[in-house]
Amino acid sequence: MAKLRDYLPYLILLGVFILLAWLVFLNPVLAADSSISGFIQDISLPGFDGFMEFISRLGSFPVWIIPPGAAVIWLWCKGHRLHSAVCALVPVTAAFVVYIFKWLIDRPRPGSLEDGGTSFPSGHTAYALACYGVMFFIIPKFIRRPVLRFILRLLCLVPVVFMGISRVYLNAHWPSDILGSYLLSVAVLGIGLTYLKHKLTKGVNHARTA
């Protein structure tokens, strides 16, 4: 069984996420939120609006489930059941926790959106990091060609890096919503990958002693 210290950094991140959630619950608009939002929304680059909208769509349902869904099916069919399970459970767990905290915190969005909903944490950002993050770390095991591996991992990083920016830029979330989502998804991703590494190492050790 993996030791608690292996999971400790990610449990600490979960604790920080909960503290941030409590702070947001007490203060729906933090002092830094408005200034950071203004800075991001003042960005003016050719094609930036369209790029931000495109990135944001990658975190919308059902689009966000397509990449991990395809990976889960492919891994399962190839016989990599443990990788498949982790690839499925990390996004599902993140989505479940997002749903719970949206309901608990009930923070209003910074802008009036047609889809309504609550703001903390950002589901789009949490899903992007959970979905594309788990694939980023799993890809090297199954893609041996360096160029293809580099391209696929780079594609995974695009929504991970830009999703949070897009949600603030489009006035759909406060920056603290994005921070909360990163804390949450990094924690869930880290726990999932630590468990996967432990199980694979245990399997290798058993194979050597058999």
N, C-alpha and C positions, 0 to 999 in steps of 0.2 A: 504493500500500500504506500502511495506517495506520502511523504512527510508534510506536516502542516507548513513548515518553512518554505516548501516549494510553492505553495499557494499564497503565502503571506503577502507578497507585494500586491497581488490582485484583490485580496480581501481588504487591504488598506485602501485601494482605489475605490472599492465599493463603499467603504466607510466615508471617504471624502465625498463621493457622489451623494450619499444620504445626507451628509451635513450641508452640501450645496442645495439639495432639495428642500431642506428645512429652512435655510436662509431665504430661498426664493418664495417659500410658502409665507414667511413673515413679511417679506418685502418684494412684492410682485415686480417692481422695476428697480433694479440695482443701479447705483450711480454710474458704474462703468458701462452698463448696457447701452445707454443712449449715445455716449461718445464713441464707442467702438462701432455701433451700428451706423452712425453718421459717417465715420471714416470709410467703412466698407461701401456704403451706398453712394459715396461721392466718387467712387472709382469710375473713370470714363475712358474706356478703351474701345477701339473698333471691334464690333462683333461680340463684346463682352456680355451684353444682355442675352443674346441668343445662346451663348455658351452656358451661362448660368441657368437658363431655363432648361436646356438640354440635360445638364448635370442633375438638376432637381428632379426631372422626370425619372431618372435612374433609381431614385429612392421612393417612387410612388408604387403603390400596389396596383396591379400584380407584377409590374416590371421587375421589382426588386427580388422577387422569388425565382425568376427565370434562371439567372446564372447559378445560384447555389442548387436550385432544383436539378438543373442539367448535370452539375457536378456530382450531386448525390446519386442520381440514377447511374451515371457512368461508372462511378467508383463501386457501387453495389454490384453492377453487372460484371465488373472486372474482378470481383471477389474481395475487394478491400472494404469489408463491412465496417470495420472500426473507423476508418477515415470517413466513410460515407455517413456514419452516425454522428460523428463530431461535426462534419460539414453541415448537417441538418440541424443539430441541436443548438449550435452556437447562435445562428440567426433566430431560431424559434424562441430560445431563452431570452435573448435581447428584446425581441418583439413583445414577449409576455411581460417583462419587467417595465418596458416603456408604457404599455397599456395600463398597468397598475399605477404607476407614478403619475401618468397624465390624469387619471381619475382622482388620485389622492391630492395632488397639488392644485389642479384645476386653474392653472395660470392662464390669463387671457393672452392671446397673440398680440404682437405689436401693431399689426394692421388688420383691417377688416377683410377677411378672405371669404370667398363664397363657400368653401368647404367647411368653414367654421373650425371646430375642434379646439383643443387646448395646446399650450405652448411648451411646457416642460415635461420631459425632455424632447428633443427633436427626433421624431421617429425616422425621418428620412436619413439623418446623419447616423443614428444608431444602426439602422439596417445596412447602410453602405459600409460602415466599418466592420460590422459582424459578417456580412456576406462576402464582400470582396477581400476583407482581411484574412479570413480563414482560407480562402483560395490562394491568396498571396503566399502563405506559408506552406501550403500543401503542394503547390505546383512543382517545386524543385524535385520532389520525390518521383514524379511521374513524367515530367517533360525533360528529356535528356539533352535535346538540341539546345545549345546555349542561346542562339539568337531567338528562337521561338520562346524559350523560357523567359528571356529578358523582355520580349514584347508583351507576353501575357501578364507578367508581373507588373510591368509599367501600366498596362491597361487597368489592372486592379487598383493601382495607386491613385489613378485620376479621380474616381468618385470618392475615395477615402479622403483625399486632400481637399478637394474642392466642394464636396457636398455641404459642409458646414458653412463655407463662405457663401454659397449660392442661396442657402435658406435665409441668411441675414440680409444679403443683397436684395432678395425679393421681398423683404419685409415680412417674412413668414414666421421668423423666430428671433428671439433675443440672443445675443452672444452667450449668455450664461446657459441657455438651453443647449447650445452646441457643446459647450464645455461639459455639461452634464452627460450628454450622449457619448462623448469621447471617453469620459471616465467609466461609464457603464459598459460600453462595448469592449474597451480594452481589457477591463476586468473579466468579462464573460469570455472573451477570446483567449485571454491568458490562461484562465482556468481550464478551458476546453483543450488547448494545445498542451498544457502541462500534463493533463490526464492522458492525452494521446501519446505523448512522449514516454510517460511512465509505463503504459501498457505495452508499447512497442519494445521498449528496453527490456521489460520483464519477459516478453515473448522471445527476444533474442537470447537472453540469458538462459532461459529454459531450453531453447534449441541447442545451445552449446553444451549443456550438461546432460542432454538426453543420450 
